Amino acid sequence: MASYKIQPANLMFALLFMLSAVSADLFAKTVIVELVMQPPRVIPVTSFFNLVLGYNEGVSFGLFADLFRNRPGILTLGTSLIVLIIIGWAAVAKNRTEGAALGLISGGASGNIVDRAKNGAVTDFLDFYIADWHWPAFNLADVAIVGGTIVLVGASLVSASPSGIRTG
């Protein structure tokens, strides 16, 4: 049976990354909404990237938007519970890399929680595309969530020995 011991240094590291992700996300959303997108429009940046202004009332990629459109509190509550679980995981993280990754994930989720609680939807503004195919617009919180997940998976793969037994 695994034993879990709170690692204060790793938790503080996670909280630092969480605060950084939330701050960067909310700052970027404020700049986009209040300054850049006045009036709302598509701003071509490169041949594969635009700045746009969109609001996601659903979960990832706008899924279930019709279900949650009039009930944003359900998503806010559900995501908040997930963030609390991730912070609990960060408290017992085995190393700073795991703590940082969990901090990015919880920080990104928290940025979207604040946005959804404030606006009833999540503000998206990054639009990548190839020809006429556009990836669903996203924001810096989503970047933090995906980046944290990649770091977490990578760290777990690196810490596993060839036999599949974790080494640390």
Secondary structure, DSSP 4 states (H G I P E B T S, - for coil): -------HHHHHHHHHHHHHHHHHHHHHHHHIIIIITSS---EEEETTEEEEEEEE-SSGGGTTHHHHTT-HHHHHHHHHHHHHHHHHHHHT-SSHHHHHHHHHHHHHHHHHHHHHHHHSSEEEEEEEEETTEEPPPB-HHHHHHHHHHHHHHHHHHHTB-TTS-B--
